[in-house]
Amino acid sequence: MFCVSRCDARHKLTGIAIEYGTVSGAEVLSSMRFDNWINLHETPDTDRWRQGKQAIRDALYCDNDEWKEKVLARAQWVLKHAYKGLRSI
């Protein structure tokens, strides 16, 4: 947010967001809802609270070396092409 707060009308801001799939969208939504619910209603460090935290982690992060390598390769590709595009402006 530093750049956003320090930029004025002379500067251009380009944002990017990249999502890397782990499970279906429905599973991600379900785990996000569960995580929100436990944050509101469960005592931290109970079994149910830990179950919810593990569910959201599993939905958003894949602890698999092949997946990690694919994420890194894709991020490098996207950033390389974004940089090329920005240089052409």
N, C-alpha and C positions, 0 to 999 in steps of 0.2 A: 504494500500500500504506500510505501515511501514515494515511489515514482508518481503515483496518482495524486498524492497530496502536493507534490512539488512541481508538477507539470502545469503549464498554462496553455493558452490557445495556440501557441506556436508549435507545440509538441504534439506528435501523434502517438497514440497508445494502441497497441495491438495485443489482445489477450488470446490465450489458447488453453484448451482443456482437453485432456486425452483420457479416455476410459479404457481399461483393459479387462476383458471379460474373465470371470471366474466361474460364475453360476448364472442361471437364468435371472432375468429381471424380476420375476415374481419372487424368487428366493431371496434376492437382495432386499426387495421391499419388505418381505416378511421378517427378515433378520433385523432390518432397521426399525421396524415397528416394535419388535421384541426388545431391542436395545433401548429404545425410548421408554417403553413400559417399565423395564427393570430400573432404569435411572430414576423414574418417578415413584416406583412402588416397592422396590426391593432394597434390603439392607446390603451394602457392599460386602463382598467376600463370603456370601452364602453360596450354596451349591447352585441355586437357580440363577443368581447374579453372575457367577462364573460361566454357567451354561450360556447365558445370553451374550456375554462378552466374547466367548469362543465362537458363537454363531455369527456375530457380525464380523469378526476377524476372518473366519473361513469364507464368508461371502465376499469380502473385499480383497483378500490376499491369499495367494496360492503358494504354499511352501513347497515348490517343486522347481528344481534347477532349470529344467527345460522351459517352463513358463517364464521364469525370471530372465533367462537369456532372450526369449522372444520379446518380452517387455522392453528390455534394454535396447535391443536392435530396432524395435519400432520407434522408441523415443528418439534414438539417434537419427533415424531416417526423417522423422517429423521435424525435428529441430534443424537439421541440415536444410530441408526444403523451405522451412519457414524463414530461415536466415537468407537463403537465396531470394525468396520473394520479397523480403523487406529491403534487401539491397537494391532491388530493381525499382523501388518507389522513388 
